[in-house]
Amino acid sequence: MSIVYERQDLIEGIDKKQTITVVGCGGIGYWVAKLAAMSGIEKMYIFDDDILEEGNLNRLDVPDKFVGKNKADVVKIVINTLRPECTVYAFPYRLTENHMIDGSFLVDCTDEIQSQIDNQKIARKKGMTYLKAGYNGEDFSIHNSVAEWGEAPDGYTKTPSWVVPASIIAALTVAKIMKYKKLEVISNIRGLFDAQRHS
């Protein structure tokens, strides 16, 4: 047993021995991939056809020298630095059904409804669980189906965003992947503070 995961391995039911695909790395997807690798996921496929912009830096803990680089490539660099034993395949384009991917979860962190519909179909065709992790400002959901935030006229929704919801949602998404596979959640950041613990 590696000492890195010595304390984590004391938690019953955590499944590190799996492969995931993460689609979209602008905020939530970046953190999903990073936290999954830090938690011991051994293999992942990362897809994003976009480049890192200065406006992404309010959500990502990377230096500004990465501005202008492909987001999937940036995620791979970060993971290879933190967990070189994690096998990461980075693709600087959109996922299609022709890509050879495998694993248990396809984690969709895209903002376009049509992309989500296409990604959900791909996951079903590949026998993977589709998992949509997204938020609209401070409201968020982690579901096994396409998000229902409503579609913008051009198919893309630019939501208010910052590192707090992106990282919280990503952490809960990794928890679902590794331990709470059958659970889903819809809430908002304030709701997490307002939640009362029931015995």
MDTraj code that builds the backbone (N, CA, C; nanometers):
import mdtraj as md
import numpy as np

residues = "MET SER ILE VAL TYR GLU ARG GLN ASP LEU ILE GLU GLY ILE ASP LYS LYS GLN THR ILE THR VAL VAL GLY CYS GLY GLY ILE GLY TYR TRP VAL ALA LYS LEU ALA ALA MET SER GLY ILE GLU LYS MET TYR ILE PHE ASP ASP ASP ILE LEU GLU GLU GLY ASN LEU ASN ARG LEU ASP VAL PRO ASP LYS PHE VAL GLY LYS ASN LYS ALA ASP VAL VAL LYS ILE VAL ILE ASN THR LEU ARG PRO GLU CYS THR VAL TYR ALA PHE PRO TYR ARG LEU THR GLU ASN HIS MET ILE ASP GLY SER PHE LEU VAL ASP CYS THR ASP GLU ILE GLN SER GLN ILE ASP ASN GLN LYS ILE ALA ARG LYS LYS GLY MET THR TYR LEU LYS ALA GLY TYR ASN GLY GLU ASP PHE SER ILE HIS ASN SER VAL ALA GLU TRP GLY GLU ALA PRO ASP GLY TYR THR LYS THR PRO SER TRP VAL VAL PRO ALA SER ILE ILE ALA ALA LEU THR VAL ALA LYS ILE MET LYS TYR LYS LYS LEU GLU VAL ILE SER ASN ILE ARG GLY LEU PHE ASP ALA GLN ARG HIS SER".split()
xyz = np.array([
    [0.0854, -0.1184, 0.0000],
    [0.0000, 0.0000, 0.0000],
    [0.0897, 0.1244, 0.0000],
    [0.0646, 0.2156, -0.0922],
    [0.1402, 0.3393, -0.0984],
    [0.1062, 0.4267, 0.0210],
    [0.2083, 0.4891, 0.0780],
    [0.1842, 0.5762, 0.1930],
    [0.0995, 0.6976, 0.1555],
    [0.1016, 0.7367, 0.0271],
    [0.0210, 0.8510, -0.0175],
    [-0.1262, 0.8285, 0.0156],
    [-0.1741, 0.7065, -0.0022],
    [-0.3169, 0.6768, 0.0164],
    [-0.3446, 0.6001, 0.1451],
    [-0.2485, 0.5989, 0.2364],
    [-0.2622, 0.5217, 0.3602],
    [-0.3878, 0.5612, 0.4380],
    [-0.4111, 0.6891, 0.4573],
    [-0.5297, 0.7328, 0.5330],
    [-0.6565, 0.7191, 0.4506],
    [-0.6477, 0.7479, 0.3214],
    [-0.7650, 0.7338, 0.2346],
    [-0.8120, 0.5885, 0.2308],
    [-0.7170, 0.4954, 0.2300],
    [-0.7522, 0.3533, 0.2232],
    [-0.8209, 0.3031, 0.3497],
    [-0.8202, 0.3833, 0.4557],
    [-0.8941, 0.3474, 0.5776],
    [-1.0443, 0.3715, 0.5606],
    [-1.0831, 0.4462, 0.4589],
    [-1.2244, 0.4774, 0.4343],
    [-1.2840, 0.3646, 0.3519],
    [-1.3849, 0.3020, 0.4052],
    [-1.4464, 0.1875, 0.3380],
    [-1.5210, 0.2288, 0.2114],
    [-1.5036, 0.1515, 0.1075],
    [-1.5843, 0.1676, -0.0128],
    [-1.5294, 0.2603, -0.1197],
    [-1.4091, 0.3164, -0.1027],
    [-1.3530, 0.4038, -0.2056],
    [-1.2926, 0.3174, -0.3165],
    [-1.3327, 0.3470, -0.4405],
    [-1.2911, 0.2690, -0.5562],
    [-1.1926, 0.3496, -0.6409],
    [-1.0631, 0.3221, -0.6244],
    [-0.9597, 0.3919, -0.7018],
    [-0.9332, 0.3228, -0.8348],
    [-0.9619, 0.1964, -0.8443],
    [-0.9232, 0.1174, -0.9618],
    [-1.0263, 0.1300, -1.0720],
    [-1.0295, 0.2450, -1.1343],
    [-1.1232, 0.2678, -1.2433],
    [-1.0682, 0.3735, -1.3379],
    [-1.1325, 0.3846, -1.4512],
    [-1.0956, 0.4804, -1.5541],
    [-1.2122, 0.5755, -1.5754],
    [-1.1829, 0.7033, -1.5953],
    [-1.2885, 0.8004, -1.6221],
    [-1.2521, 0.8831, -1.7457],
    [-1.3549, 0.9407, -1.8065],
    [-1.3381, 1.0358, -1.9161],
    [-1.3975, 1.1676, -1.8702],
    [-1.3213, 1.2756, -1.8839],
    [-1.3678, 1.4086, -1.8454],
    [-1.3761, 1.4935, -1.9720],
    [-1.4941, 1.5505, -1.9964],
    [-1.5159, 1.6321, -2.1157],
    [-1.5417, 1.7765, -2.0715],
    [-1.4533, 1.8670, -2.1111],
    [-1.4635, 2.0073, -2.0717],
    [-1.3767, 2.0357, -1.9505],
    [-1.2783, 2.1242, -1.9637],
    [-1.1819, 2.1490, -1.8554],
    [-1.1684, 2.2959, -1.8193],
    [-1.2736, 2.3747, -1.8398],
    [-1.2647, 2.5170, -1.8126],
    [-1.2817, 2.5546, -1.6668],
    [-1.3419, 2.4742, -1.5885],
    [-1.3653, 2.5041, -1.4466],
    [-1.3835, 2.3739, -1.3722],
    [-1.5063, 2.3230, -1.3679],
    [-1.5353, 2.1998, -1.2950],
    [-1.4508, 2.0836, -1.3463],
    [-1.4418, 2.0673, -1.4785],
    [-1.3693, 1.9535, -1.5348],
    [-1.2227, 1.9517, -1.4972],
    [-1.1613, 2.0697, -1.4913],
    [-1.0220, 2.0789, -1.4478],
    [-1.0085, 2.0206, -1.3076],
    [-1.0976, 2.0650, -1.2169],
    [-1.0899, 2.0193, -1.0779],
    [-1.1285, 1.8722, -1.0650],
    [-1.2257, 1.8251, -1.1429],
    [-1.2622, 1.6831, -1.1388],
    [-1.1396, 1.5987, -1.1719],
    [-1.0735, 1.6317, -1.2831],
    [-0.9569, 1.5535, -1.3251],
    [-0.8453, 1.5607, -1.2207],
    [-0.8175, 1.6798, -1.1721],
    [-0.7097, 1.6965, -1.0744],
    [-0.7398, 1.6214, -0.9444],
    [-0.8616, 1.6386, -0.8918],
    [-0.8972, 1.5730, -0.7659],
    [-0.9075, 1.4215, -0.7814],
    [-0.9544, 1.3754, -0.8978],
    [-0.9605, 1.2306, -0.9227],
    [-0.8199, 1.1719, -0.9231],
    [-0.7271, 1.2406, -0.9894],
    [-0.5882, 1.1933, -0.9914],
    [-0.5282, 1.1954, -0.8512],
    [-0.5535, 1.3021, -0.7768],
    [-0.5018, 1.3112, -0.6398],
    [-0.5613, 1.2037, -0.5498],
    [-0.6810, 1.1543, -0.5863],
    [-0.7483, 1.0517, -0.5062],
    [-0.7119, 0.9105, -0.5504],
    [-0.6272, 0.8982, -0.6525],
    [-0.5780, 0.7667, -0.6904],
    [-0.6379, 0.7042, -0.8147],
    [-0.7245, 0.7771, -0.8867],
    [-0.7747, 0.7235, -1.0139],
    [-0.6537, 0.6973, -1.1033],
    [-0.6497, 0.5795, -1.1639],
    [-0.5288, 0.5356, -1.2327],
    [-0.5203, 0.5752, -1.3793],
    [-0.6349, 0.6035, -1.4417],
    [-0.6330, 0.6312, -1.5853],
    [-0.7498, 0.7218, -1.6200],
    [-0.7238, 0.8216, -1.7081],
    [-0.8332, 0.9070, -1.7525],
    [-0.8070, 0.9623, -1.8914],
    [-0.9182, 0.9909, -1.9577],
    [-0.9180, 1.0564, -2.0870],
    [-0.9743, 1.1964, -2.0658],
    [-0.9066, 1.2972, -2.1227],
    [-0.9465, 1.4362, -2.1053],
    [-0.9715, 1.4973, -2.2430],
    [-1.0884, 1.5605, -2.2614],
    [-1.1232, 1.6234, -2.3887],
    [-1.1592, 1.7700, -2.3682],
    [-1.0988, 1.8564, -2.4480],
    [-1.1398, 1.9965, -2.4548],
    [-1.0757, 2.0587, -2.5780],
    [-1.1572, 2.1216, -2.6623],
    [-1.1038, 2.1815, -2.7854],
    [-1.0730, 2.3298, -2.7690],
    [-1.0811, 2.3791, -2.6464],
    [-1.0652, 2.5219, -2.6204],
    [-0.9278, 2.5512, -2.5615],
    [-0.8869, 2.6783, -2.5702],
    [-0.7618, 2.7191, -2.5086],
    [-0.7903, 2.7920, -2.3777],
    [-0.6924, 2.7884, -2.2901],
    [-0.7032, 2.8564, -2.1619],
    [-0.6929, 3.0065, -2.1840],
    [-0.7887, 3.0801, -2.1294],
    [-0.7909, 3.2255, -2.1395],
    [-0.7666, 3.2869, -2.0025],
    [-0.7288, 3.4111, -2.0016],
    [-0.7025, 3.4798, -1.8749],
    [-0.8255, 3.4757, -1.7836],
    [-0.9450, 3.4837, -1.8443],
    [-1.0690, 3.4789, -1.7662],
    [-1.0936, 3.3458, -1.6972],
    [-1.0220, 3.2403, -1.7355],
    [-1.0347, 3.1106, -1.6682],
    [-0.9549, 3.1054, -1.5377],
    [-0.8605, 3.1971, -1.5204],
    [-0.7688, 3.1882, -1.4071],
    [-0.8350, 3.2163, -1.2730],
    [-0.9576, 3.2710, -1.2735],
    [-1.0260, 3.2895, -1.1453],
    [-1.0777, 3.1570, -1.0902],
    [-1.0740, 3.0504, -1.1717],
    [-1.1239, 2.9202, -1.1282],
    [-1.0170, 2.8119, -1.1239],
    [-0.9020, 2.8372, -1.1824],
    [-0.7996, 2.7336, -1.1948],
    [-0.6715, 2.7753, -1.1234],
    [-0.6099, 2.6817, -1.0561],
    [-0.4858, 2.7134, -0.9835],
    [-0.3628, 2.6833, -1.0697],
    [-0.3559, 2.7525, -1.1823],
    [-0.2406, 2.7387, -1.2717],
    [-0.1810, 2.8767, -1.2966],
    [-0.0508, 2.8827, -1.3252],
    [0.0105, 3.0130, -1.3531],
    [-0.0318, 3.0676, -1.4882],
    [-0.0208, 3.1975, -1.5032],
    [-0.0654, 3.2607, -1.6276],
    [0.0191, 3.2220, -1.7493],
    [0.1310, 3.1527, -1.7298],
    [0.2106, 3.1071, -1.8442],
    [0.1348, 3.0040, -1.9285],
    [0.0270, 2.9475, -1.8736],
    [-0.0527, 2.8495, -1.9478],
    [-0.1604, 2.9148, -2.0361],
    [-0.1810, 3.0449, -2.0222],
    [-0.2789, 3.1143, -2.1064],
    [-0.2394, 3.0948, -2.2533],
    [-0.3376, 3.0560, -2.3353],
    [-0.3130, 3.0306, -2.4772],
    [-0.2873, 2.8847, -2.5097],
    [-0.2696, 2.8012, -2.4071],
    [-0.2477, 2.6574, -2.4292],
    [-0.3813, 2.5837, -2.4238],
    [-0.3880, 2.4690, -2.4866],
    [-0.5094, 2.3890, -2.4849],
    [-0.5412, 2.3435, -2.3419],
    [-0.6681, 2.3506, -2.3036],
    [-0.7099, 2.3176, -2.1672],
    [-0.6826, 2.1714, -2.1311],
    [-0.7074, 2.0792, -2.2232],
    [-0.6818, 1.9374, -2.1955],
    [-0.5329, 1.9143, -2.1713],
    [-0.4499, 1.9795, -2.2504],
    [-0.3050, 1.9661, -2.2323],
    [-0.2600, 2.0223, -2.0981],
    [-0.3207, 2.1332, -2.0555],
    [-0.2872, 2.1923, -1.9254],
    [-0.3219, 2.0953, -1.8131],
    [-0.4398, 2.0341, -1.8216],
    [-0.4803, 1.9374, -1.7183],
    [-0.3804, 1.8224, -1.7115],
    [-0.3402, 1.7728, -1.8268],
    [-0.2432, 1.6624, -1.8284],
    [-0.1119, 1.7036, -1.7623],
    [-0.0635, 1.8243, -1.7902],
    [0.0610, 1.8732, -1.7292],
    [0.0466, 1.8781, -1.5767],
    [-0.0655, 1.9327, -1.5293],
    [-0.0882, 1.9437, -1.3845],
    [-0.0910, 1.8045, -1.3205],
    [-0.1659, 1.7118, -1.3806],
    [-0.1766, 1.5771, -1.3235],
    [-0.0421, 1.5057, -1.3282],
    [0.0291, 1.5156, -1.4399],
    [0.1599, 1.4497, -1.4490],
    [0.2585, 1.5040, -1.3469],
    [0.2418, 1.6312, -1.3085],
    [0.3276, 1.6905, -1.2059],
    [0.2933, 1.6357, -1.0679],
    [0.1630, 1.6243, -1.0389],
    [0.1186, 1.5809, -0.9065],
    [0.1183, 1.4290, -0.8884],
    [0.0731, 1.3573, -0.9906],
    [0.0581, 1.2112, -0.9825],
    [0.1090, 1.1479, -1.1123],
    [0.2406, 1.1396, -1.1289],
    [0.2953, 1.0861, -1.2541],
    [0.2543, 0.9423, -1.2819],
    [0.2092, 0.8710, -1.1815],
    [0.1648, 0.7326, -1.2016],
    [0.0261, 0.7238, -1.2662],
    [-0.0456, 0.8347, -1.2726],
    [-0.1770, 0.8376, -1.3362],
    [-0.1581, 0.8509, -1.4874],
    [-0.2178, 0.7592, -1.5621],
    [-0.2096, 0.7642, -1.7077],
    [-0.3173, 0.8583, -1.7595],
    [-0.2747, 0.9649, -1.8280],
    [-0.3681, 1.0655, -1.8781],
    [-0.3522, 1.0778, -2.0291],
    [-0.4649, 1.0645, -2.0990],
    [-0.4686, 1.0872, -2.2424],
    [-0.5432, 1.2177, -2.2658],
    [-0.4727, 1.3195, -2.3147],
    [-0.5334, 1.4509, -2.3378],
    [-0.5614, 1.4677, -2.4866],
    [-0.6849, 1.5100, -2.5186],
    [-0.7267, 1.5301, -2.6571],
    [-0.7718, 1.6745, -2.6751],
    [-0.7050, 1.7506, -2.7625],
    [-0.7385, 1.8919, -2.7801],
    [-0.8540, 1.9140, -2.8771],
    [-0.9567, 1.8307, -2.8669],
    [-1.0748, 1.8461, -2.9516],
    [-1.1957, 1.7854, -2.8826],
    [-1.3099, 1.7963, -2.9476],
    [-1.4349, 1.7459, -2.8891],
    [-1.4398, 1.5942, -2.8948],
    [-1.5034, 1.5369, -2.7961],
    [-1.5253, 1.3927, -2.7935],
    [-1.6254, 1.3540, -2.9023],
    [-1.5967, 1.2463, -2.9750],
    [-1.6918, 1.1906, -3.0704],
    [-1.7047, 1.0416, -3.0417],
    [-1.8049, 0.9785, -3.1010],
    [-1.8258, 0.8355, -3.0770],
    [-1.7149, 0.7508, -3.1380],
    [-1.6312, 0.8080, -3.2238],
    [-1.5207, 0.7343, -3.2850],
    [-1.3984, 0.7233, -3.1947],
    [-1.3949, 0.8005, -3.0857],
    [-1.2804, 0.7933, -2.9948],
    [-1.2842, 0.6630, -2.9152],
    [-1.1666, 0.6053, -2.9002],
    [-1.1539, 0.4811, -2.8239],
    [-1.1343, 0.5174, -2.6767],
    [-1.2434, 0.5171, -2.6039],
    [-1.2387, 0.5429, -2.4605],
    [-1.3040, 0.4259, -2.3891],
    [-1.2697, 0.4097, -2.2634],
    [-1.3339, 0.3066, -2.1825],
    [-1.3456, 0.3595, -2.0401],
    [-1.3968, 0.2776, -1.9534],
    [-1.4062, 0.3172, -1.8136],
    [-1.5479, 0.3170, -1.7620],
    [-1.5603, 0.3614, -1.6396],
    [-1.6901, 0.3561, -1.5735],
    [-1.7727, 0.4824, -1.5891],
    [-1.7096, 0.6002, -1.5897],
    [-1.7841, 0.7263, -1.5952],
    [-1.7365, 0.8152, -1.7084],
    [-1.8319, 0.8785, -1.7754],
    [-1.8038, 0.9894, -1.8651],
    [-1.8561, 1.1127, -1.7930],
    [-1.7661, 1.1978, -1.7478],
    [-1.8018, 1.3157, -1.6694],
    [-1.8102, 1.4353, -1.7639],
    [-1.9297, 1.4881, -1.7814],
    [-1.9559, 1.5968, -1.8748],
    [-1.9570, 1.7297, -1.7996],
    [-1.8600, 1.8142, -1.8309],
    [-1.8494, 1.9457, -1.7685],
    [-1.8584, 2.0555, -1.8744],
    [-1.9331, 2.0277, -1.9811],
    [-1.9482, 2.1238, -2.0898],
    [-2.0653, 2.2177, -2.0621],
    [-2.0684, 2.3292, -2.1365],
    [-2.1728, 2.4300, -2.1178],
    [-2.2787, 2.4280, -2.2271],
    [-2.2555, 2.3528, -2.3336],
    [-2.3475, 2.3525, -2.4469],
    [-2.4426, 2.2338, -2.4393],
    [-2.5717, 2.2616, -2.4490],
    [-2.6735, 2.1572, -2.4388],
    [-2.6526, 2.0486, -2.5441],
    [-2.6276, 2.0867, -2.6686],
    [-2.6110, 1.9855, -2.7735],
    [-2.4909, 1.8959, -2.7459],
    [-2.3830, 1.9527, -2.6955],
    [-2.2661, 1.8720, -2.6586],
    [-2.3022, 1.7727, -2.5493],
    [-2.3810, 1.8172, -2.4520],
    [-2.4224, 1.7279, -2.3434],
    [-2.5076, 1.6130, -2.3973],
    [-2.5998, 1.6446, -2.4871],
    [-2.6842, 1.5396, -2.5468],
    [-2.5972, 1.4396, -2.6224],
    [-2.5021, 1.4906, -2.7014],
    [-2.4122, 1.4031, -2.7766],
    [-2.3253, 1.3190, -2.6832],
    [-2.2727, 1.3811, -2.5774],
    [-2.1867, 1.3088, -2.4834],
    [-2.2638, 1.2000, -2.4088],
    [-2.3900, 1.2289, -2.3755],
    [-2.4724, 1.1295, -2.3082],
    [-2.4942, 1.0077, -2.3988],
    [-2.5171, 1.0318, -2.5278],
    [-2.5338, 0.9217, -2.6243],
    [-2.4063, 0.8393, -2.6359],
    [-2.2920, 0.9077, -2.6393],
    [-2.1637, 0.8380, -2.6478],
    [-2.1423, 0.7492, -2.5255],
    [-2.1714, 0.8041, -2.4072],
    [-2.1551, 0.7258, -2.2840],
    [-2.2405, 0.6003, -2.2883],
    [-2.3659, 0.6140, -2.3290],
    [-2.4545, 0.4972, -2.3365],
    [-2.4027, 0.3950, -2.4356],
    [-2.3553, 0.4425, -2.5512],
    [-2.3035, 0.3527, -2.6545],
    [-2.1798, 0.2779, -2.6055],
    [-2.0961, 0.3434, -2.5252],
    [-1.9727, 0.2832, -2.4743],
    [-1.9957, 0.2033, -2.3459],
    [-2.1194, 0.2030, -2.2949],
    [-2.1481, 0.1301, -2.1711],
    [-2.0956, 0.1977, -2.0462],
    [-2.0803, 0.3307, -2.0524],
    [-2.0314, 0.4077, -1.9384],
    [-2.1480, 0.4819, -1.8720],
    [-2.1338, 0.5134, -1.7465],
    [-2.2317, 0.5965, -1.6776],
    [-2.2060, 0.7417, -1.7151],
    [-2.3090, 0.8073, -1.7681],
    [-2.2994, 0.9501, -1.7991],
    [-2.3201, 1.0268, -1.6696],
    [-2.2364, 1.1267, -1.6456],
    [-2.2462, 1.2077, -1.5249],
    [-2.2278, 1.3537, -1.5622],
    [-2.3332, 1.4330, -1.5461],
    [-2.3269, 1.5773, -1.5751],
    [-2.3040, 1.6525, -1.4459],
    [-2.1930, 1.7248, -1.4409],
    [-2.1630, 1.8103, -1.3261],
    [-2.1645, 1.9537, -1.3765],
    [-2.2537, 2.0351, -1.3217],
    [-2.2624, 2.1714, -1.3703],
    [-2.3245, 2.2662, -1.2696],
    [-2.3118, 2.3944, -1.3007],
    [-2.3736, 2.4945, -1.2141],
    [-2.4128, 2.6168, -1.2947],
    [-2.5027, 2.6925, -1.2362],
    [-2.5526, 2.8143, -1.2966],
    [-2.5435, 2.9209, -1.1879],
    [-2.4307, 2.9863, -1.1812],
    [-2.4081, 3.0779, -1.0693],
    [-2.3747, 2.9967, -0.9463],
    [-2.4645, 2.9953, -0.8491],
    [-2.4410, 2.9178, -0.7272],
    [-2.5293, 2.7942, -0.7177],
    [-2.6253, 2.7764, -0.8093],
    [-2.7072, 2.6557, -0.8130],
    [-2.6298, 2.5485, -0.8888],
    [-2.6337, 2.4248, -0.8396],
    [-2.5579, 2.3206, -0.9070],
    [-2.6308, 2.1875, -0.9030],
    [-2.5879, 2.0994, -0.9922],
    [-2.6412, 1.9633, -0.9932],
    [-2.5338, 1.8667, -1.0385],
    [-2.5432, 1.7471, -0.9865],
    [-2.4579, 1.6353, -1.0261],
    [-2.5538, 1.5208, -1.0522],
    [-2.5789, 1.4948, -1.1813],
    [-2.6829, 1.4004, -1.2220],
    [-2.6331, 1.3054, -1.3290],
    [-2.7068, 1.1969, -1.3454],
    [-2.6771, 1.0993, -1.4500],
    [-2.7554, 1.1290, -1.5774],
    [-2.7827, 1.2564, -1.6015],
    [-2.8504, 1.2966, -1.7246],
    [-2.8139, 1.4414, -1.7560],
    [-2.8468, 1.4839, -1.8768],
    [-2.8145, 1.6189, -1.9231],
    [-2.8734, 1.7240, -1.8291],
    [-2.7988, 1.8320, -1.8081],
    [-2.8447, 1.9410, -1.7220],
    [-2.9663, 2.0084, -1.7830],
    [-3.0496, 2.0663, -1.6995],
    [-3.1703, 2.1331, -1.7486],
    [-3.1709, 2.2792, -1.7074],
    [-3.0596, 2.3483, -1.7352],
    [-3.0514, 2.4894, -1.6996],
    [-3.1230, 2.5767, -1.8004],
    [-3.1614, 2.5191, -1.9150],
    [-3.2197, 2.5990, -2.0222],
    [-3.1117, 2.6369, -2.1217],
    [-3.1512, 2.6540, -2.2460],
    [-3.0535, 2.6766, -2.3512],
    [-3.0517, 2.8213, -2.3961],
    [-2.9312, 2.8746, -2.4147],
    [-2.9141, 3.0087, -2.4695],
    [-2.9401, 3.0029, -2.6195],
    [-2.9749, 3.1163, -2.6826],
    [-3.0042, 3.1172, -2.8265],
    [-2.8929, 3.0582, -2.9123],
    [-2.7663, 3.0774, -2.8733],
    [-2.6564, 3.0239, -2.9535],
    [-2.6101, 2.8869, -2.9052],
    [-2.6830, 2.8282, -2.8081],
    [-2.6478, 2.6965, -2.7573],
    [-2.5434, 2.6987, -2.6470],
    [-2.4876, 2.8152, -2.6161],
    [-2.3835, 2.8259, -2.5146],
    [-2.4304, 2.9202, -2.4046],
    [-2.4098, 2.8811, -2.2819],
    [-2.4483, 2.9653, -2.1695],
    [-2.3232, 3.0082, -2.0945],
    [-2.3020, 3.1376, -2.0824],
    [-2.1891, 3.1898, -2.0050],
    [-2.2421, 3.2206, -1.8659],
    [-2.2007, 3.1408, -1.7695],
    [-2.2549, 3.1551, -1.6351],
    [-2.1581, 3.2318, -1.5455],
    [-2.2129, 3.3012, -1.4453],
    [-2.1250, 3.3619, -1.3454],
    [-2.0465, 3.2493, -1.2769],
    [-1.9172, 3.2683, -1.2582],
    [-1.8396, 3.1583, -1.2026],
    [-1.7201, 3.2073, -1.1223],
    [-1.6821, 3.1259, -1.0263],
    [-1.5624, 3.1493, -0.9467],
    [-1.5155, 3.0158, -0.8934],
    [-1.4022, 3.0139, -0.8287],
    [-1.3383, 2.8884, -0.7905],
    [-1.4188, 2.8109, -0.6866],
    [-1.4935, 2.8774, -0.6004],
    [-1.5626, 2.8067, -0.4919],
    [-1.6640, 2.7051, -0.5443],
    [-1.7657, 2.7447, -0.6244],
    [-1.8579, 2.6415, -0.6715],
    [-1.7897, 2.5399, -0.7624],
    [-1.6964, 2.5837, -0.8464],
    [-1.6292, 2.4903, -0.9368],
    [-1.5581, 2.3800, -0.8594],
    [-1.4857, 2.4165, -0.7547],
    [-1.4103, 2.3164, -0.6788],
    [-1.5003, 2.2326, -0.5882],
    [-1.6052, 2.2931, -0.5311],
    [-1.6987, 2.2164, -0.4470],
    [-1.7711, 2.1116, -0.5309],
    [-1.8217, 2.1520, -0.6461],
    [-1.8954, 2.0600, -0.7320],
    [-1.8023, 1.9494, -0.7819],
    [-1.6807, 1.9860, -0.8165],
    [-1.5839, 1.8856, -0.8610],
    [-1.5545, 1.7859, -0.7499],
    [-1.5361, 1.8349, -0.6281],
    [-1.5080, 1.7446, -0.5154],
    [-1.6251, 1.6485, -0.4927],
    [-1.7473, 1.6994, -0.4991],
    [-1.8645, 1.6119, -0.4835],
    [-1.8762, 1.5136, -0.5997],
    [-1.8372, 1.5557, -0.7186],
    [-1.8406, 1.4674, -0.8351],
    [-1.7416, 1.3530, -0.8176],
    [-1.6215, 1.3833, -0.7709],
    [-1.5222, 1.2784, -0.7466],
    [-1.5704, 1.1856, -0.6352],
    [-1.6364, 1.2404, -0.5338],
    [-1.6929, 1.1561, -0.4277],
    [-1.7958, 1.0594, -0.4851],
    [-1.8793, 1.1082, -0.5760],
    [-1.9792, 1.0215, -0.6402],
    [-1.9101, 0.9107, -0.7193],
    [-1.8104, 0.9482, -0.7993],
    [-1.7397, 0.8517, -0.8832],
    [-1.6746, 0.7430, -0.7978],
    [-1.6125, 0.7830, -0.6883],
    [-1.5298, 0.6900, -0.6124],
    [-1.6004, 0.6202, -0.4972],
    [-1.7112, 0.6775, -0.4484],
    [-1.7747, 0.6167, -0.3301],
    [-1.9271, 0.6140, -0.3347],
    [-1.9904, 0.7169, -0.3858],
    [-2.1358, 0.7295, -0.3801],
    [-2.1979, 0.7195, -0.5192],
    [-2.1652, 0.6146, -0.5921],
    [-2.1975, 0.6006, -0.7340],
    [-2.3449, 0.6185, -0.7680],
    [-2.4346, 0.5745, -0.6851],
    [-2.5776, 0.5779, -0.7171],
    [-2.6461, 0.7082, -0.6768],
    [-2.5750, 0.7945, -0.6056],
    [-2.6367, 0.9169, -0.5551],
    [-2.6243, 1.0322, -0.6539],
    [-2.7195, 1.1244, -0.6476],
    [-2.7196, 1.2475, -0.7261],
    [-2.7524, 1.3618, -0.6306],
    [-2.7219, 1.4842, -0.6745],
    [-2.7501, 1.5975, -0.5869],
    [-2.7874, 1.7198, -0.6704],
    [-2.8789, 1.7970, -0.6178],
    [-2.9079, 1.9295, -0.6714],
    [-2.9202, 2.0216, -0.5506],
    [-2.8497, 2.1338, -0.5567],
    [-2.8502, 2.2249, -0.4430],
    [-2.7926, 2.3582, -0.4888],
    [-2.7536, 2.4393, -0.3925],
    [-2.6800, 2.5615, -0.4214],
    [-2.5825, 2.5849, -0.3074],
    [-2.4894, 2.6751, -0.3278],
    [-2.3848, 2.6952, -0.2273],
    [-2.4454, 2.7366, -0.0936],
    [-2.5413, 2.8292, -0.0961],
    [-2.6040, 2.8707, 0.0301],
    [-2.6727, 2.7531, 0.0967],
    [-2.7347, 2.6656, 0.0159],
    [-2.8028, 2.5491, 0.0706],
    [-2.7099, 2.4577, 0.1477],
    [-2.5843, 2.4524, 0.1082],
    [-2.4877, 2.3707, 0.1826],
    [-2.4661, 2.4273, 0.3226],
    [-2.4684, 2.5591, 0.3336],
    [-2.4533, 2.6217, 0.4656],
    [-2.5817, 2.6071, 0.5477],
    [-2.6964, 2.6106, 0.4792],
    [-2.8243, 2.6048, 0.5484],
    [-2.8641, 2.4640, 0.5895],
    [-2.8015, 2.3621, 0.5278],
    [-2.8412, 2.2221, 0.5537],
    [-2.8225, 2.1904, 0.7011],
    [-2.9219, 2.1217, 0.7570],
    [-2.9156, 2.0796, 0.8956],
    [-2.8848, 1.9312, 0.8998],
    [-2.8011, 1.8919, 0.9915],
    [-2.7671, 1.7503, 1.0033],
    [-2.8781, 1.6796, 1.0801],
    [-2.9272, 1.5708, 1.0197],
    [-3.0313, 1.4917, 1.0841],
    [-2.9732, 1.3610, 1.1332],
    [-3.0183, 1.3162, 1.2489],
    [-2.9659, 1.1900, 1.3014],
    [-3.0502, 1.0731, 1.2610],
])
top = md.Topology()
chain = top.add_chain()
for i, resn in enumerate(residues, 1):
    res = top.add_residue(resn, chain, resSeq=i)
    for name in ("N", "CA", "C"):
        top.add_atom(name, md.element.get_by_symbol(name[0]), res)
traj = md.Trajectory(xyz[None], top)
